[in-house]
Amino acid sequence: MRSCIFLALLGASAMALLAQAPPQDLTPPSSPTQRLIQEIGEHSGMMANLEELCDGIGPRLTGSQRLRRAQAWAKRKLEAYGAVNVHEESYDMGRPWVRGVARARLVNANGQSLSIAQMGWTEGTHGVVRGNVVVLDVRTLTEFQAVAPSLAGKVVLVVNRPRATEEEQKDLLAFRTKLRKTWRVARIALTLLISDKEGGLLNMGGGPENPYQSRTAFISQPHANLLRRLLAGGITPRVEAELGGTFGPHSVKAYNLVADIKGQETPEDMVILGAHLDSWDLGTGATDNGTGSVVAMEVLRATQALRLRPKRTLRVVLFSGEEQGLLGSKAYLAAHAGELKHIQAVLVDDGGSGRITGFPDMEVEAWDAPLMTALALAKGLGAVDLPWGIMRGSDEESFFEKGIPAFGPLQDPLDYRTHTHHSEMDSLEHVVQADLTQGAQVMAVMAWGLLHGERLPHQPGKVQ
């Protein structure tokens, strides 16, 4: 009302000038974090990117042509988003692995087909094998070595497997070498590892450091239970199986993809936002780790779209070889040994599409205050926890072991561990869009806070 009275008192010429003047936005400018939250909420292309990546390209085994297609796709996207220094970095990964046929059936009892999938990075059976089923229930290498001679020619259902004792953990390389040798000389017809997934789903794993070098498969829980019931009832199950997975003939290179938004004040310092672009191949790798990959790309896109200029460099790294033992992040550390001291922090998103609720402090008290300051910016998004604890298991572990502040978010589990992780159900249907958006917003806010916040000290005494 006051504005109307004021305008009525103005002369005609003044009114004409006002009509020509551009309107003034009297709203206080939003903070960079608020703008990032809004940009991601209103303009994110993450679901479309996931469709292109998972439905269009599909599963992405390290060393495969599908992963190379995915890396070329991501490189084009990051360049279009305005990233600089977009490039691939290669490392030697050895011979790639190619999946083949996997089938098994009971040749006695009810003659049922069994649900199995060959473990990655293991040699196949080179034809059909047959054997009686026995259960392996051991907890130490010594126990395993004692029973190994009795397993020759058998189909071995592994209920418990050898773990390193406290003493053996002092030299894990020696323990693993002995374990691999014991598996090899046992001359087992077929090793069956029981899937940890619900609903009859299969699991997957494996890499160059497999203790199981050949003739190993995952079997679904219901079919493992069938074999155990038969044994308990006095019937020795006899299984016929064939595994056709094998290694490529030659060693190949694998690649990490790197992209930057350069810092304006201290560009040599950086926050790394990481995820692994490789996946297992029973599903299409949507939640493991398509979601983390598109989140990292989205944070870069939103930051660049808003023309925000961070103090430190924001670096996105899409690793490969994570599923084979963190090969890509270890290779990155080796290639960038001279600049590790400049890493402010590493954030790695690899826990599905569930909402982010916080970050573990990795049990380093010196990191608590800077981490909490950054996390406070995401309070309105529901990410408020900073529990005392260490998270391991993805690429952040490689950095943490070097003393670098490295964190993976705590997330709502949804059905990640029980159903989608490494299984044939890892597909787009299990991505919750609202949760994915919240996760990207939290990662963007955390990254921005760490790009501008207090310097996080590296752990003393760690290898640099």
ZIFENGI-V913802 format. One record per residue. RES is the residue in one letter. BURIAL is + if it has 24 or more other ideal C-beta (glycine too) atoms within 12 Angstrom, else -. Layout:
# ZIFENGI-V913802
res: [RES RES]
burial: [BURIAL BURIAL]
This chain:
# ZIFENGI-V913802
res: [M R S C I F L A L L G A S A M A L L A Q A P P Q D L T P P S S P T Q R L I Q E I G E H S G M M A N L E E L C D G I G P R L T G S Q R L R R A Q A W A K R K L E A Y G A V N V H E E S Y D M G R P W V R G V A R A R L V N A N G Q S L S I A Q M G W T E G T H G V V R G N V V V L D V R T L T E F Q A V A P S L A G K V V L V V N R P R A T E E E Q K D L L A F R T K L R K T W R V A R I A L T L L I S D K E G G L L N M G G G P E N P Y Q S R T A F I S Q P H A N L L R R L L A G G I T P R V E A E L G G T F G P H S V K A Y N L V A D I K G Q E T P E D M V I L G A H L D S W D L G T G A T D N G T G S V V A M E V L R A T Q A L R L R P K R T L R V V L F S G E E Q G L L G S K A Y L A A H A G E L K H I Q A V L V D D G G S G R I T G F P D M E V E A W D A P L M T A L A L A K G L G A V D L P W G I M R G S D E E S F F E K G I P A F G P L Q D P L D Y R T H T H H S E M D S L E H V V Q A D L T Q G A Q V M A V M A W G L L H G E R L P H Q P G K V Q]
burial: [- - - - - - - - - - - - - - - - - - - - - - - - - - - - - - - + + + + + + - + + + - - + + + + - + + - + + + - - + + + + + + + + - + + + - + + + + + + - + + - - + + + - + + - + + + + - + + - + + + + - - + + + + + - - - - - - - + + + + + + + + + + + + - - - + - + + + + + + - + - - + - - + - - + + - - + - - + + + + + - - + + - + - - - - - - - - - - + + - + + + - + + + - + - + + + + + + + + - + - - + + + + + + + + + + + + + + + + + + + + + + - + + - + + + - + - - - - - - + + + + + + + + + + + - - - - + + + + + + + + + + + + - - - - - + + + + + + + + + + + + + + + + + + + + + + + + + + + + + + + + + + + + + + - + - + + + + + + + + + + + + + + + + + + + + + + + + - - + - - - + - + + + + + + + + + + + + + + + + + + + + + - + - - + + - + + + - + + + + + - - + + + - + + - - - - + - + + + + + + + + + + + + + + + + + + + + - + + + + - + + + + + + + + + + - + + + + - + + + + + + + + + + + + + + + + + + + - - + - + + - - - - -]
